[in-house]
Amino acid sequence: MTEPLAVVVGATGALGGAIVRRLRSRGLPVLAVARSGEALAALSADDEGVGACAADIGDDGAGAVIAEALRTRDLPVRMVVQAAGLPALGGLDAVEPAALGAAVALKVGGLLRLVRAADPWLTDGSRIVALGGHYGAEPSPHVPGAGVTNAALANLVRQLADAYGARGITAHLVAPGPADTDRLRRLSASQAAARGVDVEDVLAERRAESPLGAMVTPEQVGWAVATLLDPEASALTGSTLALDMGARRGI
């Protein structure tokens, strides 16, 4: 049997990297996609099961680049993952209106570019996975970009589940709460400086959103994505896996 592979966009980020590592631990070769060829080279140098594909998923040309990389390998695609992160846009009082559209174009449009590029190699049992976020369901004025974009992403995932279901292909949204990463710490430092408080106070606020007083880790996100490889996960098509440490209060 031909060995399938996974495609992970945003593979050099903290969450994307954790997803790559977890998929590799499940024995799945990975085509890693990111903007930085240098970072990709370092990633693939550490593991011969990781191939590199330099492309900006926010650009319409990315689909052709990914498709060509898949055409060269000509293997079934078991899973595609859109894990590209969003730039910091500021709070509701400061965000540029056009930046909201740009964020949706990057993350939501990027998912569609990825799926279209991989479509010829998707087979019965393949998984389409998007990495969203807690604020798509729990809106907050301090992160309007994440809220608007991830809400739109959930809608597209539902559409993809309907469109691809007849082929036995499922679509899923994985929505972490604030993740304990260097990026979050940088953003928290900027917010702390603007408010005139210590960065640890801002991080404590993020942890306090959870009944456990904790933030999700990249490793937990990688675990959730890899779990979708299980045959039983087809029952989750179109749904959202909320990895928010219990922060969401809605029923």
Secondary structure, DSSP 8 states (H G I E B T S, - for coil): ----EEEEETTTSHHHHHHHHHHHHTT--EEEEES-HHHHHHHHHT-TTEEEEE--TTSTTHHHHHHHHHHHH---EEEEEE---------TTT--HHHHHHHHHHHHHHHHHHHHHHGGGEEEEEEEEEE--GGGTS--TT-HHHHHHHHHHHHHHHHHHHHHGGGT-EEEEEEE-SB-SHHHHHHHHHHHHHHTS-HHHHHHHHHHTSTTS--B-HHHHHHHHHHTTSGGGGGGTT-EEEESTT-----
